Each structure stands twice: as C-alpha cells, then as structure tokens.
Amino acid sequence: MKAEDKKAKIKCDAIGCSFQLDVEWKGIPLWHNKKCPVCGECVILNDEDMAIWRGINAQVLMDNAVDPDGLLPRVSITIDTAGLRKGMVK
C-alpha cells in the first residue's frame, strides 16, 4: 500500500479537549484552519502544521516515485506537530 493511502490521527491541542480523529492522509488539508468541533477553542491544523504536512507529503510523493509499486519495505512513523510548532525545530 502506498504511503498516501495510510491513515493519520488529528487531535485538538486544547487542554482537556478529547477530540481526535483518524483521517485519510489526503484528507488532512480539509482540517486546515478549522476550529475544533468539540471545544471550538483551537484550530485543528494551523499554517505551521500545513507547512509540516506539505514537507512530509513531498517525501511521500518522492518515495512513491522511487517505488511506485510499494514493494520496498516501509516504516511507520508518528509525528507530533504540536512540538514542532513550539519552536523545537526550525
């Protein structure tokens, strides 16, 4: 299976909010600048999150160009973009 066919988990960063959702990788941009449907406090994916997603998506597209049939071994990763937004990585 190709990387872009995988699921991703999005969640609200507001303290005490329980919203989280599994979404299709290609559906992540639909949450850009959308308020949390549970608490309404936070934007689920802000501009910085989308910049990170675009970088990761570029890697996914490059991986698929190198191995279009998805026959090479793959790895699973989890990236918490909340930490990236706080300036841990620039």
Sequence and secondary structure as in RCSB ss.txt:
>XXXX:A:sequence
MKAEDKKAKIKCDAIGCSFQLDVEWKGIPLWHNKKCPVCGECVILNDEDMAIWRGINAQVLMDNAVDPDGLLPRV
SITIDTAGLRKGMVK
>XXXX:A:secstr
  GGGSEEEEE  STT   EEEEEGGGGGGGBT B TTTSSSBSB HHHHHHHHHHHHHHHHHHHHSTT  S   
     HHHIIIII  
